[in-house]
Amino acid sequence: MGGSAGEPPCCTGPRRRSCWRSGLLGSSGSGGAKPGVANAASIAVLPLLNESGDADQQYFSDGISEDLITALSQFPGLKVIGRASTFQFRESKEDSRSIGAKLGVARLLEGSVRRIGEVVRISAELIDTADGSTQWSARYDRPYRDLFALQDEITHSVTASIRTKLLPGGHSAAQSDRPPGGSLEAYTDLLQGRFYQRLNTEAGVRKAIEYYTKATQLDPHYALAWSRLANAWTDMSVSVLEAAPAKEARGKAREAVDRAVALSPDLADAHATRGYLLQFGDFNWREAEAEYGRAAELAPYNAGAKFFLGNLRATFGDLESAIDLTRQAIAADPLIIENHVWLATYLVGLNRLDEAERSVGRAIELQSDAGGSYFLLTVIEVLRGRAQAALDAAQKASPGPVQLAALALARQIANDRRGADNALRTLVDKHAELAASVIADIYAQRNDADATFEWLDRAVRNRDSGLLSLLYDPFLLRYRDDPRFAALCRKLGLPVPGESRVKT
């Protein structure tokens, strides 16, 4: 996870080494999204413009924007679009009607932040997306030390302007990004850490760890800072480090997230982060599922928790539940490319190829150069037996291991055995540690059972989280009746196809 509880874990930190296996290498981007139907009680907080004259203050205006998203999301009945989608419209030249249609909301909150020294100026407007009219606007000049009170004032003003007609009373479990001791320095360090973690680089995550650590030192009771620190260490263990260093990083993540949960048992972010660690760091699927479920209960607006809860359900072979939860995540954050591709992945697992193609198509609409999406499109065409269409898709895939895998699959059904062998050989020579599970896929397509299971065993040794798709991978499921498949499921703690699922 990165940022508030409403953000998917997969959206921060270096991309996990298994994600490309399902075509998940494209970064989020706006573009040809189809207009949505706006719920009257719906709002999107666009990133507040940084007008401080200092690019280094971007983290600050972003943090204010995210805090407003978190605060507004806690009103039952109010649909609030997640950060990953709204931040794609940073400095967008599109009008409010167009943005509202793409996000499917009736209102936009937009404005600017200017911080000079110890003074903060925030200007904000609430815009009706139907006609572009301003429903409410205000400008605030406050000492920086009053920042938290200022955020509360803006949130209250916005919700007051729409609550009478549209919102019932009450709140979900309170979630906050603020340190309990009120330290603005600790809060600033949290914002800095969040900013660097989202750079999706090893250097960025290491810098984030420094800032999160400083925040916990300034306020040892700052549960969210401990949760973010755990999340960053999990990123390192899953995406960057190997062997003993990775194990050490998981240990640090475990200590930090345990501290976060102990300090704030109702903090959704902490439970989601623990789920992330259990799922991708420990391969402890059942406990990860419970943690994501708890996060979703505490923060019903949490698109990330719903997405990963769906991912765990798919891991256990419950694809219908996975599809439903992923669609809920898409409704909450409609412009995250990865969610559309994962939805397509689950549909492929049910052999609903036409629906899967439409979902991949939506990802490509959102970002036309999202080469990772073309890997899954290649798989769809391979399963249909359409050799030329598969090759066309493979040639558009992201260069590197993604494209090599796609070409190995596409050329195999095109009867270009030499080309398929060359692509596979290069993949093995250059990316064996990264790509063990997908290499197993390629051998499964070739009906080479022994090589398939040799590479699956290697994937287990590498802690390749591509193994999460074992029960819905159309190539590997060809061997569902092989005793070695059942043995692998048991080793991973997954249900064995054909055996009773009543067990708990």
N, C-alpha and C positions, 0 to 999 in steps of 0.2 A: 504494500500500500504506500501511497505517497499523499501527504496532505491530510485532508479531513476524512472522516469515516465514510463519506460518500464516494470515495474515489477507488477505483479498482486497483488492487495490488500490482497488476501487470502493467500499470501505466507509469511506473517509476523504476529507476535503477536500470543497469544494463539488462538488455533483453535476455531472459533465461534461455539456456542453450537448447531447450526442447521446443520453444515456441515456433521457430521457423518451420518445424515439421508439419504444422498445419497451416503454413503460409502466413505466420504472424510476424512479419518483419516490417511492414509499412508503419510509418508514424501517422498519427492522426492528422487529418486535414479536412478543411471545408471544401465545398465544391458543389457538385450537382445533386445535392440532397433533394428529395421530393418533398413538396409541401406537406406539412402535417395539419391535422385538425386541432385547433387550439381549444383546450379545456378552459372554461372561463376563469376558474381558480388556478391559474398557472402563471409562472414567472421565470425569467432567466436573468441572472445577474451577469452582465457583460463585464469584462475586466476593466476596472477603473484606470483611466489614463494616468500615467506617471508624468506629472508636470513640474517635477522638482528641478528639471534641468540637469539631472545627474542620472545616467543610465544605471549606476550602481544601486539606485533606490527602487529599481523595478520590483525587487522582492517585496518591498514594503507595500506598494500599491496592490500587488497581487495578493498579498496576505490579507489586506483589508477586504478585497473582493471575496476571497474564500471564506472569511469569517462571516460575511453577510449571507453567503450561500448556506453555511452551516446553521446560522440563526434562523433564517427563513424556512429552512427545511423541517424545522421542528414543529411547525404548525400543521395539525392534522387537516387533511382536505386540500392543502395547497401543494400543487405540483411544482417542484423546483428543479430545474435542469442542472445536471452536474457540471463541474468545472471543466472536464475534458472536452465537452462539447462547446460550452460558452466561450472558453478561452481561444477557440479557433477564430473568433470574430474580433480579436485584438486589432484595433486600428482599421477595422473593416470599413470600406466605403459604401457598403450596402445600406439601404434604408431600413427603418424599423419594421416595415411590413414584410420585407423579404426575409430578414433575420427571424422574425416571429414565425413566419410560415415554415422555415426550415427547422426550427426548434419545436414547433407546435405549441407555442405559448401565447397568451393574451396580453402579457405585459413584459416590458423590459425595464430593468433598473440599470442605468448607466450614469457615468459621471467621471470625475477626475480627483486625483489626490496630489497635493503639493505639500512637501515637508521641507521646511527651511529652518535649520537649527532646532529649536525646541517648540516650534509652532507648526501645527498641522491644519491645512485647509482642505476640506472635502466638499465638493459640489456633487449633487445627485439629482437625477430626474427619474420619475416613473412614467413610462411611455405606453400608451395604448397602441398595440400593434395593428389593430384594425384600421385606424385612421391616422396614426402617427401623432396624435395629440398628446400633450403633456398633462398628466393627471395630478402630478404633485412634483414640486421641486424645492430645493433648499440648499443653502450654503452654510457651512459651519467653519468657524475659526476657533481653534481650541489649543491650549497648551498640550504638548505631546504627552505629558504626564496624565492627561485626562482622556487618553485614547480609548480606553475600554468603555467609559461612560459615553463617549461620542458614538462608538459603534452601537451601543444600546439605543441611543437616541434615534439614530437613523433607522434601525430595524423597527423600532416602535412606530415611527412615523410612516414607514412604508406599509406595514401590516395594518395600521389604523386606517389607512386610506382605502383598503380593500376588504377589511375583515368583516365589517358590518353586514355587507351583502353576501359575502362568499364563504367565510370561514366559520366553522363551529369552534366552540371553546376548547381549552385544554391543550396539552403538549404531549409529545412522545418523550421518552427518556432524555433528560437534558444532556446535551453534548456541548463541549466548549473547547476552544483552542487555547484558552487563557491559563496561565500558571496560577495555582491556588493562592500563592503568596502575593500576587499582584505585581511581580517583577517585570517591568517593561523590557529590561535587558534580556531576561530569559526568554521572553516572548519574541524579541527581535532575533535572538539566536535560533529559535525554532523556525521562524520564517526564512532565515538565511539557509538553514539546513534543508528545508523543504525545497527552496529554490535550486540549490545545488544538486539535490538528489534527482530532481526532474530533468537534469541535463542528460541523463541516461548514459553516463560515461563512468569508467572506473574512477577517474580523478574526481568527478563530481560526487560520487557516493562517498569517497574517502573524506572529501571536504565536508560533506553533510554530517558524517560521523563526528567530526571535530566540533561542529556547531551544536549538534544535539547533545554531545557530552558536556559542552559548556553550559547549556541550558539546564541539564540535570544537576550540575555542580552549583549553579546559582540558586536553584530551587529543587532540592532533592525530592520534594513531593509532587513534582510536575509530571503527572502520569502520562500525558500525551508525549512529552519529550522522551520519556523512557520507551514508549511504544514506537515512536519514530526511530529511535536509536536501534531498537530491536529489528525494525523493518530494514534499515540500512545494512545492518550486519547480516541479515538473511540474504539480502541482495548480493552481498559479497560472497557468501558461502555458496550460493546457487549459481551465480553468473561469472564469477571471476576466479575464485580460489579452487584449489584441488587438494585432495588427500588431507594431511594433518592440518594445514592452515584453514581449510574449509571446515573441518571439525571444530577447530578452536573458535572460528567465527560463529558457528551454530551455538556453541556454548555461551558465548557473549550475548547472542541474540536471546537465548533462553533465559538468562539471568535478567536481562533488561525487560523482557515482556512479562515475566513473572512479577517483577517489581511493579510494572504498570498496572497489571490486573489487581495486585494486592492493594495498591493505592486507590484505584478507582474501578471497582468491580463492574460498574455499569458503563464503562467507556467502550463504545462500539469499536473504535479504532484498535484498541488493545486486543480485543477478541479476534478481530479480522487479521491483525498482524500475527497473533499466535496461530491462527489457522494457516496463514501463509508459511510460517516456519514448519508446522507439522506436515503440511502437504508437500512442499517442495524441498524442505531440508531433511525431514525425518521419514517421509513416505508413510506417515501415520494417517491413513485416509479417514478412518472413523472419527478420531478425535478432531481432525481438521474440519470435518463436516459439522460436528457439533459446535465448534467455535464460530464458523461462518453463520450457522443458524442463529446463534446467540447474538452476533453482531447485527443480523437482519432484524431480530426482535427488538433490540435496543434502539436501532435507527432504521425505521422502515423505508426511509428514502435512500438507503445505502445501496446504490447500484453495484458497487464493487462486491459487497458481501453476497448479493443475489447472484452475480455472475459466477463467483467462485463456488458458491453453494451448488449452482447448476453444474459446474465443472466436476465437482465431487460426485454428484448424482450420476453424471455420465460415466465417471470412472467405475462406478458400481454397476453400470449397464442400464441405468434408468434414464433412457434418453428422452422420454416424453417429459419427465420432470425437468430435465436439463434444458430442453427447448422452451418450456414455459418460463422458467426463471431467467433464461437469457433474453427472452423477449421482454420481460419486465425490466431488465437492466437496460435494454436498448431504449425502452420508453422513457426511462429516467435520464439517459445520457445518449441521445440518438446518433451522435456523430463519431462515436468510437469505432474505428474500422475493425479492430480486433474482435469486438463483440459480434459483428455481422459475419465475420469469417468463422468464428467458433460456432455460431448458430448453423452455418452451412455444414460444418464438420459433423455436428450431431445429426443433421438431416441426411448426410451421406451414410452415416452409420445405420440409418433406417431405410436406406436405398431410396430415399425421396429425392432423387437427383434433380428433378426440375425445380423443386423448391430450393434446393441447395444452390443451384446455379443462380437463381434470382437473388439469393442472399449474398453470394460472392459478387454478383453484379452491382449490388448496392455499395459494397465496399469499394469497388473500382470506381463507381460514380463519385464517391466521397474523395477519392484520391486516385486520379487516373494513372499515376505512375507507381501505384502501390504494388510493386513487382511481386511481393510475397503472396498476394491474393491469387496470383496466377498459378502458384504451385497447387493449390486446392482445385482450381479450375482444371488443371492438367489431370489430377486424380479423377475428377468427375468424368472427363472425356475418356480416360483410360477405361473406367468402369463401363462406360457406354460402348466401348470398342471402336471409337471414332479416332483413328490413328492421326489423320491430318489435323483435326481440331485439337487433339492433345499436343501435337508437336507445335502448333501455332501458339498455344497457351504457354508451353514450356519455354519457348524462345522469348517470351515477354517476362519471365520470372526474374527475380533479383539475381544478378550475377553472383557466382560463388557457390556455396554448398546447396542453396535452394535450387538454383538452376540446374546444377549437375544432377541432383536427385530427380528433378522433373524430366530432364532429358533422358535419363536412364529408363524411366518408366515409359515415356512416350515412344522412344525409339524401339523399345522392346516389342510393343504391339505393332509397330510399323515394319517389323521384320528387318530392321537395321541393326542386326546383332553386333556388328563391329562398333557402330556408333554408341550403342547401349553399353557395351563392355568398356569402351574408352571412358564414358562418363562415370560409370561405376568405379573403374580403377582409379581415376583421378579423385573421386569422392573419398575412397578408402585411403589413398596415399596422403591426402592433405587434410582430411577432416574426420578421421576415424573416431577420435575421442568425442567429438561434438555430435556425430551423426549416427551412432550405433543403432538406434531404434529405426531410423529411416532406411538404413542399409539393410536391416532385417526385412523391412517392407519390400525392398527391391528384390531380394532373394525369394520372398514369399510369392511375389508376382511371377517369378521364374519357376515356381513349383519346386524349389530346392529346399526341402524341409530341414536337412541337416545344417546347411549354412544359415538358414533363418534362425534356428534356435541357438546356434553358436553366437550370432550377433545379438540376440536377445539376452543371452547370458552376459555378454560383454556390456550391454546396456545396464543390466542390474549392477554390475561391478562399478560402472561409471556413474551410478545414481542418475541415469538419464530419465528425466521426468516425462519424456515422450512415452514412457511405459504407462502413463495414466490413460492412454487411449486404447489400451489392449483389448477392452471388451466392446469397442465400437470401431476398431480398425478393420476396414473391409478386406485388406490383404491378409492380415494376421489371422482373422477369424476363419480363414480357409482351413486352419489347423486346430479348430476348436475341439475336435474329437481325438487329437493326438495326445497321448498321456503326458507328453512334455508340456503341452499347453496348460493342462490342469495343474501340473506340478508348479509351473511358473505362477499361476494365479494364487496358489496356496502360499508360495514363497512371498508374494507381494501383499498377501492379505486381502485378495479380491475374490468375489464370488466365482465359483467354477460353473461355466455354462452347463445346463442340464441338471445341476444339483439343486436341492431345495434352497430357497432364499429366505426361509423362515428364520434361519439362524441369526443370532444377534451377537 
